[in-house]
Amino acid sequence: MQQLLPGLWKIDEIGEAVHCYLWEWAGGLTLIDTGMPATAPKIIEALLKQGYALHNVRRIIITHADIDHTGGLAHIQKVTGAKVACHVVEKELLEHPNRRQPVWYLRPLFGAVVALSRNFQVQPVTPDELLVDGQELPEGFTVVHTPGHTPGHISLLHKAKRFLIAGDVLANRKDKLSGPAPLFTPDMKNAQRSIWKLAKKYGDDFDAVVFGHGTPLLQNGDKRIKALASQIFSADV
């Protein structure tokens, strides 16, 4: 595991295709997202290797119900006994993973891949806690509803520590900051509004930003997001 900031770890044992994070705080451990189905054992192994007792993982917060963010959820929840939290709107997709679909013209291919590959088959999970926009969590996070990529996508803002866990509302691949992947974003306009929300409503509350995909921005993340928001919406004028 790689420590990015005091208390915030990236579980890099699962590779770089997708990122999930561990937040160490006074109340225990909180896991943010759970990778692909096949990576669940690697996450468990990483926690043990770091010296963490699995029962200290008190909560798993899901930013959104994509296969690469919830694939390991059922297994990790069973092993740790952690409570699962997601946005109230995302509950349906956690309980019915097959309802998460790409853009319409990819759906037949996507359905075939899911049916044929065990690594794309996600077990349904019923969340223990449903979150809403602006909710303050015991971990110190403020829940920021950032829909578009999925209806109940959330980002997690830690104002006291000045960092943002963006999930997939943003990506930073090859140091190029962008919005979410268009092929898996059914409402791109709403996704762009979510970027604007992060920039304009919360842009003065964080410096560092970490992503579901791409390299963390440990400095000047606020400035980069504000610049991207201005670029997106200036193009619409």
C-alpha positions in Angstrom: 0.0 0.0 0.0 1.2 3.5 -0.8 0.6 6.4 1.7 -0.5 9.4 -0.3 -1.3 11.7 2.6 -1.4 11.3 6.4 -4.0 8.6 7.0 -4.8 8.1 3.3 -3.5 5.0 1.5 -3.8 3.8 -2.1 -4.1 0.0 -2.3 -1.7 -0.3 -5.2 -1.4 -4.1 -4.9 -4.4 -4.4 -7.3 -2.5 -2.5 -10.1 -3.1 0.8 -11.8 -6.2 0.1 -13.8 -8.5 1.3 -11.0 -7.8 2.7 -7.6 -9.4 2.1 -4.2 -8.3 3.8 -1.0 -8.1 3.2 2.7 -8.7 6.0 5.2 -7.2 5.5 8.7 -8.9 7.6 11.3 -9.7 7.6 15.1 -12.7 5.3 14.7 -10.9 2.6 12.7 -10.5 2.0 9.0 -12.8 3.0 6.1 -12.3 1.4 2.6 -13.4 3.5 -0.3 -14.3 1.3 -3.3 -13.3 -2.4 -3.7 -11.9 -3.0 -7.2 -12.8 -5.8 -9.6 -14.1 -9.2 -8.3 -10.8 -10.9 -8.8 -8.9 -8.3 -6.7 -10.8 -8.8 -3.5 -8.2 -11.3 -2.1 -5.4 -8.9 -3.0 -7.1 -6.1 -1.0 -7.5 -8.4 2.0 -3.9 -9.6 1.7 -2.7 -6.0 1.5 -4.5 -5.0 4.7 -3.1 -8.0 6.6 0.4 -7.3 5.3 0.1 -3.7 6.5 -0.7 -5.1 9.9 -4.4 -4.1 10.0 -6.9 -6.4 11.7 -9.7 -7.0 9.3 -12.4 -6.3 11.9 -11.0 -2.8 12.2 -12.4 -2.1 8.7 -15.6 -0.6 10.0 -17.1 0.8 6.9 -16.9 0.5 3.1 -18.0 3.6 1.2 -18.8 3.1 -2.5 -18.4 6.1 -4.8 -20.5 4.4 -7.5 -21.6 1.0 -8.6 -19.3 0.2 -11.5 -17.8 -3.3 -11.8 -14.3 -2.0 -11.1 -15.4 -0.2 -7.9 -17.8 -2.8 -6.4 -16.5 -6.1 -7.8 -14.8 -7.1 -4.5 -17.5 -5.6 -2.3 -19.5 -8.8 -1.4 -16.3 -10.7 -0.5 -14.7 -8.0 1.5 -17.8 -7.2 3.4 -18.2 -10.9 4.3 -14.6 -11.2 5.5 -14.4 -7.9 7.4 -18.0 -7.5 8.6 -17.9 -3.9 7.6 -21.0 -1.8 7.0 -21.6 -0.6 3.4 -22.6 2.9 2.5 -23.5 4.5 -0.8 -25.7 7.3 -2.1 -29.4 6.7 -1.8 -29.8 6.7 -5.6 -27.0 4.2 -6.1 -28.7 1.6 -3.9 -30.6 0.1 -6.9 -27.3 -0.6 -8.8 -25.6 -2.2 -5.8 -28.6 -4.5 -5.4 -29.0 -5.1 -9.1 -25.5 -4.8 -10.7 -26.8 -5.9 -14.2 -28.8 -2.6 -14.4 -25.5 -0.7 -14.8 -25.0 -0.3 -18.6 -22.7 1.5 -21.0 -24.0 3.7 -23.8 -26.7 1.8 -25.8 -24.6 0.6 -28.8 -22.1 -1.2 -26.5 -24.8 -3.0 -24.4 -24.9 -6.3 -26.4 -21.1 -6.6 -26.3 -21.0 -5.6 -22.6 -23.7 -8.1 -21.8 -21.9 -10.9 -23.5 -18.6 -10.2 -21.7 -20.3 -10.1 -18.4 -22.1 -13.4 -19.1 -18.9 -15.2 -20.2 -16.3 -13.8 -17.8 -16.4 -14.5 -14.0 -14.2 -11.5 -13.5 -17.1 -9.3 -14.7 -19.8 -10.9 -12.5 -20.6 -8.8 -9.5 -22.5 -10.2 -6.5 -25.4 -7.9 -5.3 -25.0 -6.2 -2.0 -27.7 -4.4 0.1 -26.1 -1.2 1.6 -26.4 -0.7 5.3 -26.4 3.1 5.1 -27.7 5.5 2.4 -26.0 8.8 2.0 -27.2 12.2 0.8 -25.6 15.3 -0.6 -23.9 17.4 2.0 -24.0 14.8 4.7 -21.1 14.9 7.2 -19.6 11.5 8.0 -17.8 10.4 11.2 -14.6 9.9 9.1 -14.5 13.7 8.5 -15.8 13.4 4.9 -18.5 15.6 3.4 -20.6 13.6 0.9 -20.8 15.5 -2.5 -23.3 14.1 -4.9 -21.7 14.2 -8.3 -24.1 12.4 -10.7 -23.7 11.8 -14.4 -21.3 8.9 -14.6 -23.9 7.1 -12.6 -27.1 8.6 -11.0 -25.8 8.2 -7.4 -22.1 8.8 -7.9 -20.5 10.6 -4.9 -17.2 12.2 -4.2 -15.8 12.5 -0.7 -14.4 15.8 0.6 -12.2 16.0 3.7 -12.2 19.7 4.5 -10.0 19.5 7.6 -7.3 17.6 5.7 -8.0 19.4 2.4 -8.3 16.5 0.1 -11.0 15.2 -2.3 -11.7 11.6 -3.3 -13.2 12.2 -6.7 -14.2 8.7 -7.7 -14.9 8.7 -11.5 -16.4 12.1 -11.9 -12.8 13.0 -13.0 -9.8 11.1 -14.2 -6.2 12.1 -14.5 -4.7 9.7 -17.0 -1.1 10.5 -18.2 -1.4 13.8 -16.3 -4.3 14.9 -18.4 -7.3 15.9 -16.3 -10.7 15.1 -17.8 -14.2 14.1 -17.1 -15.5 10.5 -16.9 -15.2 7.9 -19.6 -18.0 8.8 -22.2 -18.8 5.2 -23.1 -19.8 4.5 -19.5 -21.4 7.9 -18.8 -25.0 8.0 -19.8 -25.5 11.6 -18.7 -22.4 13.6 -19.7 -24.1 17.0 -19.3 -24.9 16.2 -15.7 -21.3 14.9 -15.2 -20.0 18.2 -16.4 -22.3 20.0 -14.0 -20.8 17.9 -11.3 -17.3 19.0 -12.2 -18.6 22.6 -12.1 -20.0 21.9 -8.6 -16.7 20.6 -7.3 -14.9 23.6 -8.8 -17.2 26.4 -7.8 -18.9 25.2 -4.6 -16.0 23.2 -3.0 -12.9 24.4 -5.0 -11.5 26.4 -2.1 -11.8 23.5 0.4 -9.2 21.1 -1.0 -5.6 21.0 -2.4 -5.1 17.3 -3.1 -7.3 15.1 -5.4 -7.3 11.4 -5.8 -9.1 9.5 -8.6 -10.6 6.2 -9.4 -8.4 6.3 -12.5 -5.1 8.1 -13.0 -2.4 9.8 -11.0 -3.2 11.6 -7.8 -2.8 15.4 -7.7 -1.3 16.0 -4.3 -0.8 19.7 -5.0 -2.9 22.3 -6.9 -5.7 19.9 -7.5 -8.2 22.7 -6.8 -6.6 24.9 -9.5 -6.6 22.1 -12.1 -10.3 21.3 -11.5 -11.3 25.0 -11.7 -9.4 25.3 -14.9 -11.1 22.2 -16.4 -14.5 23.5 -15.4 -13.9 26.8 -17.0 -12.7 25.1 -20.2 -15.7 22.8 -20.4 -18.3 25.6 -19.9 -16.5 28.2 -22.0 -16.8 25.9 -24.9 -20.6 26.0 -24.5 -20.8 29.8 -24.6 
